Amino acid sequence: GRGRSLGEIIMNTISDDDDMGQMWRDKASMSREKRASNREQSAEMLTQNGIKFESKNVGAHLIVDGCVDFWPGTGLWIVRGKTSKHRGIVSLIAFVKKER
């Protein structure tokens, strides 16, 4: 049998690199879409639960009930003046309702 030429090996490697690059671009795009979806859904859930919030940075950061910094894209929330980090809109809603 005939071995592959150096040119064929290089072209296959370049093609594999292109596929890998495309995979990472697709993943980044899906992550952006997921964060955007999280922003919309989180604001809607807060409103449905009667929880007031102030939107900053086009919804990327919400100040919830005047005392919680919340980043709906990642789900991270921190009570102002505290150091503990929490995650998730459901636990945030439960926290705010409990504190009232």
PATOR-849922 format. One record per residue (C-alpha): residue number from 0; x, z, y. Coordinates in steps of 0.02 Angstrom, whole numbers, plus 32768, in hexadecimal, padded with zeros to 4 digits. Each point is the difference from the previous one (the first is absolute). Layout:
BEGIN
NODE,nr,u,w,v
NODE,NUM,X,Z,Y
...
# end
This chain:
BEGIN
NODE,nr,u,w,v
NODE,0,8000,8000,8000
NODE,1,802D,7FE3,80B1
NODE,2,8026,8097,806F
NODE,3,7FB4,800F,80AC
NODE,4,8065,7FC0,8091
NODE,5,8038,8075,808B
NODE,6,7F87,7FA3,8073
NODE,7,7F6D,8025,7F8D
NODE,8,8030,80B7,7FF4
NODE,9,800E,800E,80BE
NODE,10,7F59,7FA7,801B
NODE,11,7FA9,8074,7F82
NODE,12,804C,8099,8058
NODE,13,7FC5,7FC2,80AA
NODE,14,7F53,7FE2,7FB8
NODE,15,7FFD,80B1,7FB7
NODE,16,8036,8046,80AA
NODE,17,7F73,7F9E,8055
NODE,18,7F83,8048,7F84
NODE,19,8041,80B0,801D
NODE,20,7FF7,7FE9,80BD
NODE,21,7F4F,7FBF,7FF2
NODE,22,7FD0,8094,7F93
NODE,23,803E,807A,8086
NODE,24,7FA9,7F9F,808B
NODE,25,7F5E,8006,7F9C
NODE,26,8015,80BC,7FE3
NODE,27,8020,801F,80B9
NODE,28,7F66,7F9B,802E
NODE,29,7F95,8063,7F84
NODE,30,8044,80A4,8047
NODE,31,7FD4,7FCA,80B2
NODE,32,7F50,7FD2,7FC8
NODE,33,7FEB,80A6,7FA4
NODE,34,8037,8064,8099
NODE,35,7F87,7F9D,806F
NODE,36,7F73,8021,7F84
NODE,37,802E,80BA,7FFB
NODE,38,7FF7,8007,80C0
NODE,39,7F51,7FB5,8002
NODE,40,7FBC,8066,7F70
NODE,41,8048,80A5,803E
NODE,42,7FB5,7FED,80AE
NODE,43,7F58,7FD5,7FB0
NODE,44,8006,8097,7F8C
NODE,45,802B,8076,808E
NODE,46,7F6F,7FBC,8067
NODE,47,7F88,800D,7F6C
NODE,48,8032,80B7,7FEC
NODE,49,7FE3,8025,80B8
NODE,50,80B9,8021,8021
NODE,51,803F,7FCF,80AB
NODE,52,80A7,7FAA,8013
NODE,53,8068,7FA9,8084
NODE,54,8051,7F5B,7FD1
NODE,55,80B3,7FDB,8035
NODE,56,806F,7F69,7FE3
NODE,57,7F6E,7F8D,7FD0
NODE,58,7FC3,8078,7F7B
NODE,59,80A9,801C,7FAD
NODE,60,7FFC,80B8,8037
NODE,61,7F64,806A,8012
NODE,62,7FF2,80AA,804F
NODE,63,7F78,8052,7F98
NODE,64,7F94,808E,8042
NODE,65,8083,801A,8088
NODE,66,8078,8059,7F89
NODE,67,8037,7F8A,7F75
NODE,68,8074,7F6A,800B
NODE,69,7FC9,7F80,7F7F
NODE,70,8050,7F5A,7FD2
NODE,71,7F78,7FA6,7F9C
NODE,72,8072,7F71,7FCB
NODE,73,8062,8078,7F91
NODE,74,7F82,808E,7FF4
NODE,75,807A,807F,8049
NODE,76,7FB8,808D,8068
NODE,77,804F,8097,8053
NODE,78,7FA9,8090,8059
NODE,79,8049,8010,80AE
NODE,80,8077,8093,800E
NODE,81,801C,8006,7F44
NODE,82,8085,7FAE,7F94
NODE,83,7F9E,7FE1,7F5F
NODE,84,7FDD,7F4A,7FD8
NODE,85,7F60,7FCD,7FA9
NODE,86,7FBA,7F5D,7FBE
NODE,87,7F56,7FAF,7FF1
NODE,88,7F63,7FEA,8066
NODE,89,7F96,8065,7F85
NODE,90,8070,809A,800E
NODE,91,8006,7FEA,80BE
NODE,92,7F42,7FFE,800C
NODE,93,7FF5,809A,7F91
NODE,94,8082,805A,806C
NODE,95,7FA5,7FDA,80A4
NODE,96,7F56,8035,7FB9
NODE,97,804B,80A2,7FBD
NODE,98,8052,8027,80A8
NODE,99,7F5E,7FEE,8063
# end
